[in-house]
Amino acid sequence: MPARRRTRPPQPSEAILRDFQDRGFQWLLDSPACLPALFGVLESLHPTLISLFDVDRAGRVQRTLLPPDLRRRENDALYTISFRSGVAGTTPEIPALVVVEHKSRPDPMVPLQTLQYQVAFWAKQAPPFHPGRTEAPRLSPPLTVLVYTGEEPWGSTYHLADVFGAPPELLEAAPLGVGPVLMLDLPRVSEEAIRRLDSPLAQALRLIQLERAAPDGYAAGLAECLNRLAAAPPESHPDVWRVVWFAVLQLFHRRSRLEYTELLPYIREWGRAWEPRDYPVEEIAMPQTMADFVREEGIRIGEARGEARGEARGLALGEARGRMLEGDAMARSFLIDVLETMFGGTPQALADEVQTASAERCRELTRRAVTSPNLDEFLRRIRS
């Protein structure tokens, strides 16, 4: 019997790899287990409301059902979720409509954005117009879950009634809100509200909470999350893979370079000990964007200096310097940092080579360094 061919699990898209700040949460929303995880956290905040729903009977709304302009918004997701049996006023054939809106910074347009989704869904759900119809259509009642991961407090509205310039008498006579809005302010949700959940996706929510922790606190929290992921049942292994990828993305984009190079080998070692072979955690890395990261950091530094001087030419100079940094001393210095962190030192001959290496050679050596388990293997790869 021929050996079973190992199928590679799904990878984050190039857009997610490069734009983690706004698209990383989409990597989690793509999992069917994400909504139950969010509802698990919300249950501690809104127990009566969440108890109405059966999270085991939830499904993602296909984006093809939405108008083209709404399909392009990738930070949001729509679900239908059934009510629990016996909930008054409900019928099995009419589920609730849940709009999950993710924001990494305050946005006063949230009420109008969610209303657009709701109206578009209802337009598809309602029966065609018929002049003799006497009964109003039965539509899915709406619920909005606003997931906020920003550092600063929200400080803005997220209720539709707040965006209208209406007198109090009008609002009291005909409230303009469309369904409840449940704010899930992840950085400020209690740790215990997430720790009590066993879902792998809950560990990703915990990592979001840890994003701005001190290095020691982040490393300890990451180790705790990985330990809990290791105990996940086989049916949750795809989500374990997704969460580990999320951790690597977060390390690369949201933590320091030193933490990335220190903790990536730890994640790989954990992956080697993790039993499922269909999910090669030890192969996860982001070498394809290391050079881009160096360039973008140079651009950011240059722009900051230009803004501090208040000169328009400072921005242009910053961008030019950022492009140059990909091929000058900062790229070499960054490579030396990676080598020192990954392998505990740099042989003198290699250090001399780096000091005269071209930008292209620096990119190649960086890619090989972050994917090599030890110094000997790294040297073997670059000499072969």
TORKOL-747705 format. One record per residue (C-alpha): residue in three letters; x negated, y negated, z negated. Coordinates in nm, 3 decimals, padded with zeros to 5 digits, always signed. Example, Ala and Ser with C-alpha at 12.3 -4.5 7.8 and 13.67 -1.06 7.14 Angstrom:
<sites>
(ala, (-01.230, +00.450, -00.780))
(ser, (-01.367, +00.106, -00.714))
</sites>
This chain:
<sites>
(met, (+00.000, +00.000, +00.000))
(pro, (-00.150, -00.338, +00.095))
(ala, (-00.224, -00.579, -00.187))
(arg, (+00.048, -00.833, -00.253))
(arg, (-00.047, -01.168, -00.111))
(arg, (-00.054, -01.438, -00.373))
(thr, (+00.172, -01.728, -00.283))
(arg, (+00.048, -02.067, -00.389))
(pro, (+00.296, -02.255, -00.608))
(pro, (+00.424, -02.598, -00.504))
(gln, (+00.178, -02.887, -00.519))
(pro, (+00.251, -03.254, -00.596))
(ser, (+00.292, -03.457, -00.281))
(glu, (+00.021, -03.696, -00.165))
(ala, (+00.246, -03.985, -00.271))
(ile, (+00.265, -03.849, -00.627))
(leu, (-00.111, -03.789, -00.639))
(arg, (-00.182, -04.149, -00.547))
(asp, (+00.108, -04.331, -00.717))
(phe, (+00.152, -04.152, -01.046))
(gln, (+00.273, -04.463, -01.229))
(asp, (+00.601, -04.477, -01.036))
(arg, (+00.628, -04.129, -00.885))
(gly, (+00.488, -03.898, -01.152))
(phe, (+00.820, -03.861, -01.329))
(gln, (+00.971, -03.751, -00.997))
(trp, (+00.746, -03.443, -01.020))
(leu, (+00.940, -03.353, -01.335))
(leu, (+01.284, -03.445, -01.199))
(asp, (+01.232, -03.198, -00.916))
(ser, (+01.260, -02.914, -01.168))
(pro, (+01.610, -02.777, -01.244))
(ala, (+01.504, -02.760, -01.611))
(cys, (+01.443, -03.134, -01.639))
(leu, (+01.804, -03.237, -01.706))
(pro, (+01.850, -02.981, -01.989))
(ala, (+01.525, -03.110, -02.145))
(leu, (+01.647, -03.470, -02.128))
(phe, (+01.984, -03.371, -02.274))
(gly, (+01.802, -03.182, -02.549))
(val, (+01.632, -03.504, -02.659))
(leu, (+01.949, -03.709, -02.617))
(glu, (+02.138, -03.464, -02.836))
(ser, (+01.958, -03.598, -03.142))
(leu, (+02.058, -03.954, -03.045))
(his, (+02.414, -03.899, -02.915))
(pro, (+02.528, -03.561, -03.052))
(thr, (+02.902, -03.609, -02.999))
(leu, (+02.871, -03.721, -02.639))
(ile, (+02.613, -03.461, -02.536))
(ser, (+02.819, -03.183, -02.695))
(leu, (+03.082, -03.235, -02.422))
(phe, (+02.855, -03.096, -02.149))
(asp, (+02.740, -02.749, -02.050))
(val, (+02.376, -02.793, -01.943))
(asp, (+02.369, -02.439, -01.806))
(arg, (+02.613, -02.551, -01.536))
(ala, (+02.427, -02.847, -01.392))
(gly, (+02.309, -02.892, -01.035))
(arg, (+02.106, -03.144, -00.840))
(val, (+02.294, -03.353, -00.583))
(gln, (+02.123, -03.328, -00.245))
(arg, (+01.986, -03.663, -00.131))
(thr, (+02.122, -03.594, +00.217))
(leu, (+02.468, -03.668, +00.074))
(leu, (+02.361, -04.027, +00.007))
(pro, (+02.337, -04.318, +00.253))
(pro, (+01.989, -04.357, +00.412))
(asp, (+01.900, -04.667, +00.207))
(leu, (+01.962, -04.478, -00.120))
(arg, (+01.772, -04.166, -00.010))
(arg, (+01.448, -04.365, -00.006))
(arg, (+01.463, -04.433, -00.380))
(glu, (+01.252, -04.151, -00.516))
(asn, (+01.245, -04.250, -00.885))
(asp, (+01.605, -04.145, -00.941))
(ala, (+01.802, -03.821, -00.937))
(leu, (+02.170, -03.733, -00.930))
(tyr, (+02.322, -03.429, -01.094))
(thr, (+02.665, -03.284, -01.145))
(ile, (+02.726, -03.117, -01.480))
(ser, (+03.034, -02.930, -01.596))
(phe, (+03.215, -03.001, -01.918))
(arg, (+03.236, -02.733, -02.182))
(ser, (+03.544, -02.519, -02.172))
(gly, (+03.834, -02.672, -02.360))
(val, (+03.724, -03.037, -02.351))
(ala, (+04.046, -03.239, -02.333))
(gly, (+04.123, -03.423, -02.011))
(thr, (+03.881, -03.224, -01.796))
(thr, (+03.922, -02.961, -01.526))
(pro, (+03.660, -02.707, -01.411))
(glu, (+03.661, -02.835, -01.052))
(ile, (+03.572, -03.195, -01.150))
(pro, (+03.223, -03.212, -01.306))
(ala, (+03.064, -03.525, -01.442))
(leu, (+02.820, -03.724, -01.230))
(val, (+02.487, -03.792, -01.402))
(val, (+02.250, -04.055, -01.262))
(val, (+01.899, -04.022, -01.406))
(glu, (+01.716, -04.348, -01.350))
(his, (+01.345, -04.368, -01.438))
(lys, (+01.174, -04.700, -01.501))
(ser, (+00.817, -04.770, -01.605))
(arg, (+00.887, -05.140, -01.653))
(pro, (+01.200, -05.342, -01.747))
(asp, (+01.437, -05.394, -01.454))
(pro, (+01.755, -05.602, -01.487))
(met, (+01.884, -05.455, -01.159))
(val, (+01.945, -05.111, -01.313))
(pro, (+02.325, -05.159, -01.353))
(leu, (+02.370, -05.241, -00.985))
(gln, (+02.137, -04.962, -00.870))
(thr, (+02.324, -04.695, -01.063))
(leu, (+02.659, -04.835, -00.946))
(gln, (+02.545, -04.790, -00.585))
(tyr, (+02.476, -04.422, -00.646))
(gln, (+02.810, -04.370, -00.816))
(val, (+03.012, -04.541, -00.542))
(ala, (+02.825, -04.350, -00.269))
(phe, (+02.899, -04.018, -00.442))
(trp, (+03.265, -04.103, -00.499))
(ala, (+03.303, -04.202, -00.134))
(lys, (+03.195, -03.849, -00.035))
(gln, (+03.404, -03.685, -00.306))
(ala, (+03.733, -03.869, -00.241))
(pro, (+03.975, -03.714, +00.010))
(pro, (+04.024, -03.889, +00.345))
(phe, (+04.273, -04.175, +00.351))
(his, (+04.630, -04.071, +00.424))
(pro, (+04.916, -04.327, +00.436))
(gly, (+05.160, -04.090, +00.267))
(arg, (+04.936, -04.003, -00.030))
(thr, (+05.092, -04.091, -00.366))
(glu, (+04.841, -03.942, -00.611))
(ala, (+04.515, -04.111, -00.700))
(pro, (+04.205, -03.898, -00.629))
(arg, (+04.032, -03.719, -00.917))
(leu, (+03.670, -03.827, -00.922))
(ser, (+03.371, -03.725, -01.131))
(pro, (+03.334, -03.942, -01.442))
(pro, (+02.992, -04.112, -01.448))
(leu, (+02.711, -04.096, -01.700))
(thr, (+02.379, -04.277, -01.663))
(val, (+02.059, -04.161, -01.833))
(leu, (+01.799, -04.439, -01.825))
(val, (+01.454, -04.291, -01.892))
(tyr, (+01.213, -04.569, -01.984))
(thr, (+00.839, -04.499, -02.015))
(gly, (+00.702, -04.855, -02.031))
(glu, (+00.478, -04.992, -02.302))
(glu, (+00.668, -05.315, -02.369))
(pro, (+01.020, -05.303, -02.517))
(trp, (+01.295, -05.293, -02.255))
(gly, (+01.436, -05.633, -02.350))
(ser, (+01.680, -05.638, -02.057))
(thr, (+02.034, -05.532, -01.990))
(tyr, (+02.133, -05.190, -01.863))
(his, (+02.512, -05.230, -01.883))
(leu, (+02.708, -05.344, -01.581))
(ala, (+02.931, -05.577, -01.783))
(asp, (+02.627, -05.785, -01.878))
(val, (+02.548, -05.891, -01.521))
(phe, (+02.882, -06.065, -01.459))
(gly, (+02.935, -06.432, -01.533))
(ala, (+03.273, -06.368, -01.692))
(pro, (+03.447, -06.517, -01.998))
(pro, (+03.489, -06.285, -02.299))
(glu, (+03.866, -06.278, -02.249))
(leu, (+03.826, -06.120, -01.903))
(leu, (+03.575, -05.862, -02.025))
(glu, (+03.802, -05.765, -02.313))
(ala, (+04.106, -05.734, -02.087))
(ala, (+03.926, -05.522, -01.823))
(pro, (+03.583, -05.389, -01.933))
(leu, (+03.350, -05.387, -01.634))
(gly, (+03.118, -05.112, -01.749))
(val, (+03.122, -04.795, -01.537))
(gly, (+03.061, -04.502, -01.768))
(pro, (+02.825, -04.481, -02.066))
(val, (+02.455, -04.559, -02.026))
(leu, (+02.223, -04.357, -02.250))
(met, (+01.883, -04.517, -02.293))
(leu, (+01.600, -04.270, -02.351))
(asp, (+01.310, -04.494, -02.452))
(leu, (+01.049, -04.218, -02.457))
(pro, (+00.756, -04.405, -02.616))
(arg, (+00.982, -04.494, -02.908))
(val, (+01.177, -04.169, -02.949))
(ser, (+01.077, -03.974, -03.261))
(glu, (+00.819, -03.698, -03.211))
(glu, (+01.044, -03.448, -03.387))
(ala, (+01.326, -03.505, -03.137))
(ile, (+01.095, -03.356, -02.873))
(arg, (+00.894, -03.109, -03.083))
(arg, (+01.207, -02.916, -03.176))
(leu, (+01.260, -02.823, -02.809))
(asp, (+01.097, -02.516, -02.656))
(ser, (+01.135, -02.613, -02.291))
(pro, (+00.810, -02.662, -02.096))
(leu, (+00.952, -02.988, -01.960))
(ala, (+00.983, -03.112, -02.319))
(gln, (+00.603, -03.084, -02.342))
(ala, (+00.575, -03.324, -02.048))
(leu, (+00.798, -03.570, -02.235))
(arg, (+00.565, -03.534, -02.532))
(leu, (+00.266, -03.610, -02.308))
(ile, (+00.441, -03.929, -02.195))
(gln, (+00.469, -04.028, -02.561))
(leu, (+00.095, -03.965, -02.604))
(glu, (-00.008, -04.167, -02.300))
(arg, (-00.136, -04.464, -02.502))
(ala, (-00.268, -04.270, -02.802))
(ala, (-00.630, -04.290, -02.915))
(pro, (-00.860, -04.033, -02.746))
(asp, (-00.865, -03.798, -03.046))
(gly, (-00.486, -03.815, -03.083))
(tyr, (-00.432, -03.753, -02.714))
(ala, (-00.668, -03.455, -02.707))
(ala, (-00.498, -03.301, -03.012))
(gly, (-00.154, -03.360, -02.861))
(leu, (-00.259, -03.207, -02.529))
(ala, (-00.391, -02.899, -02.710))
(glu, (-00.061, -02.863, -02.897))
(cys, (+00.137, -02.891, -02.572))
(leu, (-00.079, -02.629, -02.400))
(asn, (-00.042, -02.391, -02.694))
(arg, (+00.336, -02.422, -02.672))
(leu, (+00.329, -02.378, -02.294))
(ala, (+00.136, -02.052, -02.337))
(ala, (+00.435, -01.901, -02.519))
(ala, (+00.683, -01.984, -02.240))
(pro, (+00.878, -01.685, -02.098))
(pro, (+00.809, -01.570, -01.740))
(glu, (+01.116, -01.744, -01.597))
(ser, (+00.965, -02.077, -01.716))
(his, (+00.623, -02.025, -01.558))
(pro, (+00.700, -02.253, -01.259))
(asp, (+00.772, -02.533, -01.505))
(val, (+00.454, -02.457, -01.701))
(trp, (+00.262, -02.503, -01.376))
(arg, (+00.446, -02.829, -01.311))
(val, (+00.371, -02.965, -01.659))
(val, (+00.001, -02.875, -01.640))
(trp, (-00.020, -03.058, -01.309))
(phe, (+00.154, -03.353, -01.476))
(ala, (-00.110, -03.349, -01.752))
(val, (-00.392, -03.357, -01.497))
(leu, (-00.225, -03.642, -01.310))
(gln, (-00.178, -03.833, -01.632))
(leu, (-00.539, -03.779, -01.736))
(phe, (-00.667, -03.900, -01.403))
(his, (-00.447, -04.206, -01.363))
(arg, (-00.361, -04.314, -01.718))
(arg, (-00.654, -04.212, -01.938))
(ser, (-01.024, -04.296, -01.921))
(arg, (-01.266, -04.138, -01.677))
(leu, (-01.454, -03.988, -01.970))
(glu, (-01.141, -03.817, -02.105))
(tyr, (-01.059, -03.680, -01.760))
(thr, (-01.401, -03.524, -01.716))
(glu, (-01.402, -03.390, -02.073))
(leu, (-01.048, -03.251, -02.086))
(leu, (-01.016, -03.112, -01.732))
(pro, (-01.256, -02.823, -01.811))
(tyr, (-01.054, -02.755, -02.127))
(ile, (-00.733, -02.731, -01.920))
(arg, (-00.908, -02.498, -01.677))
(glu, (-01.030, -02.275, -01.957))
(trp, (-00.677, -02.259, -02.093))
(gly, (-00.561, -02.165, -01.743))
(arg, (-00.808, -01.876, -01.723))
(ala, (-00.665, -01.735, -02.044))
(trp, (-00.306, -01.787, -01.929))
(glu, (-00.187, -01.457, -01.792))
(pro, (+00.020, -01.527, -01.475))
(arg, (-00.214, -01.504, -01.175))
(asp, (+00.036, -01.659, -00.935))
(tyr, (-00.031, -01.995, -01.098))
(pro, (-00.407, -02.070, -01.071))
(val, (-00.428, -02.345, -01.332))
(glu, (-00.806, -02.318, -01.333))
(glu, (-00.808, -02.450, -00.974))
(ile, (-00.614, -02.768, -01.048))
(ala, (-00.816, -03.084, -00.993))
(met, (-00.798, -03.413, -00.806))
(pro, (-01.134, -03.441, -00.629))
(gln, (-00.970, -03.570, -00.313))
(thr, (-00.889, -03.901, -00.483))
(met, (-01.204, -03.958, -00.692))
(ala, (-01.357, -04.193, -00.436))
(asp, (-01.027, -04.378, -00.400))
(phe, (-01.018, -04.421, -00.775))
(val, (-01.365, -04.580, -00.778))
(arg, (-01.265, -04.814, -00.495))
(glu, (-00.934, -04.912, -00.657))
(glu, (-01.101, -04.976, -00.991))
(gly, (-01.346, -05.207, -00.817))
(ile, (-01.059, -05.391, -00.652))
(arg, (-00.884, -05.427, -00.987))
(ile, (-01.196, -05.565, -01.156))
(gly, (-01.258, -05.808, -00.871))
(glu, (-00.899, -05.927, -00.869))
(ala, (-00.903, -05.981, -01.245))
(arg, (-01.215, -06.194, -01.218))
(gly, (-01.065, -06.393, -00.934))
(glu, (-00.745, -06.459, -01.130))
(ala, (-00.944, -06.566, -01.437))
(arg, (-01.115, -06.836, -01.232))
(gly, (-00.782, -06.934, -01.085))
(glu, (-00.929, -06.943, -00.737))
(ala, (-00.763, -06.797, -00.433))
(arg, (-01.100, -06.696, -00.295))
(gly, (-01.154, -06.490, -00.608))
(leu, (-00.892, -06.241, -00.492))
(ala, (-01.051, -06.205, -00.150))
(leu, (-01.393, -06.165, -00.311))
(gly, (-01.253, -05.908, -00.552))
(glu, (-01.106, -05.704, -00.271))
(ala, (-01.430, -05.721, -00.075))
(arg, (-01.629, -05.614, -00.379))
(gly, (-01.386, -05.331, -00.440))
(arg, (-01.448, -05.199, -00.092))
(met, (-01.824, -05.234, -00.137))
(leu, (-01.820, -05.050, -00.471))
(glu, (-01.735, -04.730, -00.289))
(gly, (-02.082, -04.734, -00.140))
(asp, (-02.298, -04.920, -00.393))
(ala, (-02.431, -04.886, -00.745))
(met, (-02.095, -04.840, -00.919))
(ala, (-02.016, -04.532, -00.711))
(arg, (-02.355, -04.388, -00.806))
(ser, (-02.308, -04.486, -01.170))
(phe, (-01.966, -04.320, -01.172))
(leu, (-02.116, -04.000, -01.030))
(ile, (-02.385, -04.000, -01.300))
(asp, (-02.112, -04.040, -01.566))
(val, (-01.928, -03.740, -01.422))
(leu, (-02.244, -03.528, -01.419))
(glu, (-02.337, -03.627, -01.774))
(thr, (-01.989, -03.548, -01.904))
(met, (-01.934, -03.226, -01.711))
(phe, (-02.278, -03.073, -01.764))
(gly, (-02.432, -03.257, -02.061))
(gly, (-02.714, -03.406, -01.859))
(thr, (-02.859, -03.470, -01.514))
(pro, (-03.187, -03.314, -01.393))
(gln, (-03.436, -03.583, -01.297))
(ala, (-03.460, -03.467, -00.936))
(leu, (-03.084, -03.488, -00.902))
(ala, (-03.072, -03.829, -01.072))
(asp, (-03.333, -03.957, -00.825))
(glu, (-03.127, -03.823, -00.535))
(val, (-02.812, -03.995, -00.664))
(gln, (-02.987, -04.331, -00.688))
(thr, (-03.050, -04.328, -00.313))
(ala, (-02.736, -04.142, -00.205))
(ser, (-02.494, -04.289, +00.045))
(ala, (-02.129, -04.352, -00.038))
(glu, (-02.030, -04.042, +00.156))
(arg, (-02.282, -03.828, -00.033))
(cys, (-02.156, -03.968, -00.367))
(arg, (-01.801, -03.867, -00.277))
(glu, (-01.914, -03.519, -00.182))
(leu, (-02.115, -03.468, -00.502))
(thr, (-01.828, -03.597, -00.718))
(arg, (-01.584, -03.354, -00.558))
(arg, (-01.820, -03.065, -00.614))
(ala, (-01.896, -03.169, -00.975))
(val, (-01.535, -03.177, -01.092))
(thr, (-01.466, -02.835, -00.938))
(ser, (-01.781, -02.656, -01.063))
(pro, (-01.767, -02.458, -01.390))
(asn, (-02.132, -02.527, -01.484))
(leu, (-02.450, -02.704, -01.370))
(asp, (-02.606, -02.398, -01.207))
(glu, (-02.298, -02.342, -00.992))
(phe, (-02.289, -02.712, -00.902))
(leu, (-02.654, -02.706, -00.791))
(arg, (-02.594, -02.389, -00.594))
(arg, (-02.301, -02.544, -00.412))
(ile, (-02.478, -02.865, -00.315))
(arg, (-02.788, -02.684, -00.193))
(ser, (-02.605, -02.417, +00.007))
</sites>
